[in-house]
Amino acid sequence: MPRLSVIVPVLDEARAIEAALAPLQPCRAQGVEVIVVDGGSADATRELAAPFADHVLRAARGRASQMNAGAQAATGEALLFLHADTILPIDAPALVAGALQSGHEWGRFDVAIEGADPMLALVALLMNARSRWSGIATGDQAIFVRRDVFGEAGGFPAIPLMEDVALSRALRRRSPPACLRQRVLTSGRRWERQGTLRTILRMWRLRAAYALGADPHRLARQYDVERTSS
């Protein structure tokens, strides 16, 4: 099986980083490399992450730059990009290896969203269906890719928002993704904190604007303003 490197971008995650990385320890025991890339945390994120990772790196703030830095340092033939609030299924390494060995160059998991709001189940259902139809993956779905293919696609573009969509588009031009039905579990804190329906509508609007050619830097500034004011 190709060796897998899991890359986790983080920022000020001291309260949750140990719980986030603990489920990856059985994967490390199987030879999976875990790389945490910190974007300039002001808390103890790096120190707390160190016992749970093979490498803890620093990079310029921003998921794209952090994940690219992790990919550059990785030694695995396959890369998996994991948000700090997302948990992989226990058999994720074998599932990724099976997908890549079957001829796929990249892929993603279905997602389940943890939270009290019943609407989150519908959000996950629609997210998975849209991704399967469009061939576009989101960061919440734990995108994985062969390392050489990631490099040939140019990695994540240096944009502050929609970097997952941009990478998916580049990879989709090469081949369709492996859409694994096994689910990663991601936190619903973003939806519940800002309001589930409000967050859905905001993200749909931002995605539509990006698809129509809007500048992702402007969209990121707009997103930050709306998020902090809600």
C-alpha positions in Angstrom: 0.0 0.0 0.0 1.2 3.5 -0.6 2.3 5.3 2.5 -0.2 7.9 3.6 0.6 11.3 5.1 -2.2 13.1 6.9 -1.8 16.9 7.0 -3.7 18.9 9.6 -3.7 22.7 9.4 -4.4 24.3 12.8 -4.7 27.7 14.4 -5.4 28.4 18.1 -6.8 24.9 18.7 -5.3 24.3 22.1 -8.6 23.4 23.7 -9.4 20.7 21.1 -6.1 19.6 19.5 -5.4 16.6 21.7 -9.0 15.2 21.1 -8.6 15.9 17.4 -5.3 14.1 17.0 -6.0 11.2 19.4 -8.1 9.2 16.9 -5.1 9.3 14.4 -2.8 7.4 16.8 -4.0 3.9 15.6 -3.2 5.1 12.0 0.3 6.2 13.1 0.8 2.7 14.6 0.1 1.4 11.1 2.8 3.6 9.6 0.7 6.7 8.7 2.6 9.9 8.9 0.8 12.8 10.8 1.9 16.3 10.1 0.4 19.3 12.0 1.0 22.7 10.3 0.4 25.7 12.6 -0.5 29.0 11.1 0.8 31.2 14.0 -1.2 30.1 17.1 -1.1 32.4 20.1 -1.9 29.5 22.4 -0.3 26.2 23.2 -1.5 24.4 20.1 2.0 23.4 18.9 3.2 22.1 22.3 0.0 20.0 22.8 0.1 18.6 19.3 3.7 17.5 19.4 3.2 14.1 21.2 0.4 13.2 18.8 2.2 14.0 15.5 5.4 13.0 13.6 6.1 16.6 12.7 4.7 20.0 13.9 5.5 22.7 11.4 5.0 26.4 11.2 3.7 28.2 8.0 2.2 31.4 6.9 -1.4 31.7 8.2 -4.0 30.3 5.8 -5.2 26.8 5.1 -3.8 26.8 1.6 -0.2 27.8 2.6 -0.3 25.5 5.6 -1.5 22.5 3.7 1.1 23.1 0.9 3.8 23.3 3.5 2.7 20.0 5.0 2.6 18.4 1.6 6.1 19.6 0.9 7.4 18.1 4.1 5.4 14.8 3.7 7.2 11.5 2.9 4.1 9.6 1.9 3.1 8.6 -1.6 -0.4 9.7 -0.8 -1.6 12.8 1.0 -4.8 13.4 3.0 -5.8 16.9 4.1 -7.8 16.8 7.4 -9.4 19.7 9.2 -8.7 19.8 12.9 -12.4 19.4 13.7 -12.9 16.3 11.5 -12.4 12.6 12.5 -11.5 9.9 10.0 -13.0 6.4 10.1 -10.7 4.0 11.7 -10.0 2.1 8.4 -9.3 5.3 6.5 -5.7 4.3 5.4 -7.0 1.1 3.8 -9.9 2.9 2.2 -7.6 5.5 0.7 -5.1 2.9 -0.5 -7.9 0.8 -2.1 -9.2 3.9 -3.9 -5.8 4.9 -5.2 -4.8 1.3 -6.2 -8.1 0.9 -8.1 -6.9 3.6 -10.5 -8.2 6.8 -9.0 -5.8 9.7 -8.6 -7.7 11.5 -5.9 -10.9 11.4 -3.9 -12.8 12.3 -0.8 -15.1 10.8 1.9 -18.7 11.4 2.5 -19.3 13.5 5.6 -21.5 13.4 8.6 -21.9 16.6 10.8 -22.0 16.2 14.5 -24.4 18.5 16.4 -27.7 19.0 18.1 -29.5 20.7 15.2 -31.5 18.0 13.1 -30.9 20.2 10.0 -27.2 19.2 10.1 -28.1 15.8 8.8 -29.7 17.4 5.7 -26.7 19.7 5.2 -24.4 16.6 5.1 -26.8 14.8 2.8 -26.9 17.7 0.3 -23.1 18.2 0.6 -22.4 14.6 -0.3 -24.9 14.6 -3.1 -23.6 17.8 -4.6 -20.0 16.6 -4.4 -20.9 13.3 -6.1 -22.7 15.1 -8.9 -20.2 17.9 -9.4 -16.9 16.1 -8.8 -16.0 19.0 -6.4 -14.9 18.2 -2.8 -14.8 20.4 0.2 -12.2 20.4 2.9 -14.6 18.9 5.4 -14.6 15.7 3.3 -10.9 14.9 3.9 -9.6 15.2 0.3 -6.8 12.7 -0.5 -4.6 12.6 -3.6 -1.5 10.9 -4.9 1.5 13.1 -4.0 2.8 13.3 -7.6 -0.6 14.3 -8.9 -0.9 17.0 -6.2 2.4 18.4 -7.3 1.4 18.3 -11.0 -1.8 20.1 -10.2 0.1 22.9 -8.6 -1.1 22.2 -5.0 -3.6 24.5 -3.3 -3.7 28.0 -4.9 -2.6 30.9 -2.7 -6.2 32.1 -2.0 -7.8 32.7 1.4 -11.1 31.0 0.6 -12.3 28.3 -1.8 -8.9 26.7 -2.0 -10.5 23.2 -1.8 -12.9 24.0 -4.7 -10.0 25.3 -6.8 -7.9 22.2 -6.1 -10.9 20.0 -6.9 -11.4 21.7 -10.2 -7.7 21.2 -11.1 -7.8 17.5 -10.1 -11.1 16.9 -11.8 -9.6 18.0 -15.1 -7.3 15.0 -14.8 -9.8 12.4 -13.6 -13.0 12.1 -11.6 -12.7 11.6 -7.8 -13.2 8.5 -5.8 -16.3 9.3 -3.8 -16.1 7.1 -0.8 -19.4 6.5 1.0 -17.6 5.9 4.3 -18.1 9.0 6.4 -15.8 11.3 8.2 -17.3 13.1 11.2 -16.9 16.8 11.3 -18.0 19.2 14.0 -21.1 21.3 13.5 -19.8 24.1 15.7 -19.5 26.5 12.8 -23.1 26.0 11.7 -24.6 26.0 15.2 -22.6 29.1 16.4 -23.6 31.2 13.4 -27.0 29.6 12.8 -27.4 26.6 10.5 -29.7 28.1 8.0 -27.8 31.4 7.9 -24.5 29.5 7.4 -26.0 27.4 4.6 -27.3 30.4 2.7 -24.0 32.3 3.2 -21.9 29.5 1.9 -24.2 28.9 -1.1 -23.9 32.6 -1.9 -20.2 32.6 -1.6 -19.8 29.5 -3.7 -22.1 30.9 -6.4 -20.1 34.2 -6.5 -16.8 32.3 -6.8 -18.2 30.1 -9.6 -19.2 33.3 -11.4 -15.6 34.7 -11.1 -15.6 36.8 -7.9 -12.2 37.5 -6.4 -11.7 35.0 -3.5 -9.8 37.6 -1.5 -12.8 39.9 -1.6 -15.1 37.0 -0.7 -12.8 36.1 2.2 -13.0 39.6 3.6 -16.8 39.6 3.2 -17.0 36.2 4.9 -14.9 37.4 7.9 -17.0 40.5 8.3 -20.3 38.5 8.3 -18.9 35.8 10.6 -17.7 38.2 13.2 -20.9 40.3 13.1 -23.2 37.3 13.5 
